[in-house]
Amino acid sequence: MPSDEELLCAIQERDELAMQVLLRRHQTLLKSVISRIVGSDAATDDALQDTLLDIWRSSHHYSMNKGKAVAWITTLAKRRAIDYVRRTATYNSLKDRAKVETKIHLTASNVGSDCEDVDLSQALQQNIRLLPAAQQEVIHLAFLQGMSQREVAAAIHLPLGTVKTRIELGLKKLRSAFRTRHAMHTLQAA
């Protein structure tokens, strides 16, 4: 039976069978590590999938000289679980802010109860389309495709700092758009 280190070396050569063996051997451990961080079973499965993709894509970064293979894959699992929690929290925070600001807008403009059916997702999408293309792209990948900031940076071949800046600027513009919309409706109602 090959060692974990040998399996990772085989994975570096794109051996799918080695990946299956490594997964069977450590799936319970990885799920346990991830579950303690993310909580729910569905989130654990999502983060585990991210971890497996990361092992496959990043196996060339592993070196036997730097430590045991199980420590390396466990570290990847922890990182993907933390990325998942951050991504989910940021996405939920953005949705929550949009809901709150839309509710404020609806209340301030004294519109009827029909407006309670306003699709917040549609309003958010409309505001995202108003962003510069570079900010639209990173926000779409990070929040709608569920990629970590590192994955976004790799996917569009940009430095991580640039991706973080574009996301932050895009989020600020979205918050501002909802505030402006609220202010305009408040003025109209007065």
C-alpha positions, 0 to 999 in steps of 0.5 A: 500500500503506497504511503500518503507521500507517494500518493501525493507524488502520483497526484502531481503526475495527475494519477486519478487512482492515487487521488481516489485512494488518498480520499478514501484514506483521509475522507473521515479526517478531512470531514471532521476538520472541516465540520468543526469549522463550518458546522453544517453537513451541506457546508462540510460537503461543499468545503470538502469538495473545494479541498479535493479540488485544491489538493488536485490543483496544488499538489505540485506545491507539496514537498516531502521535505517540508512535512507529512502529506497528511499535515499538508492536506489537513492544512488545505482542508482548514484553509478551504473551510475558513475560506468557505466561512468567510465567503458565506459570511461576506455574501450573507452580509451583503444580502443582509445589507441589501435587505435592510436598506431595501426595507428602509427604502420601502418604509421611507417611501410609504409604498403599499404592501405590494412592494414587500414582494420586491425581489432583493436579488433582482435589485442587487443584480441591477446594481452590480451591473452598474459597477465597472466591468473589473469590479463586476467580474470579481464580485460575480466570481467571489459571491455568485460563483462562490470562489475564494479571493485566491481562486478569483485571483488565479482564475483571472490572473491578477494579484490577490491584492488587486482582487481584494481592492476591486471587491472592496471598491465594488462593495462600497459602491453597492452600499452607496447605491442602496443609500442613494436610492434610499435618500432619493425615495425619502426626498420624494416622499417628503 
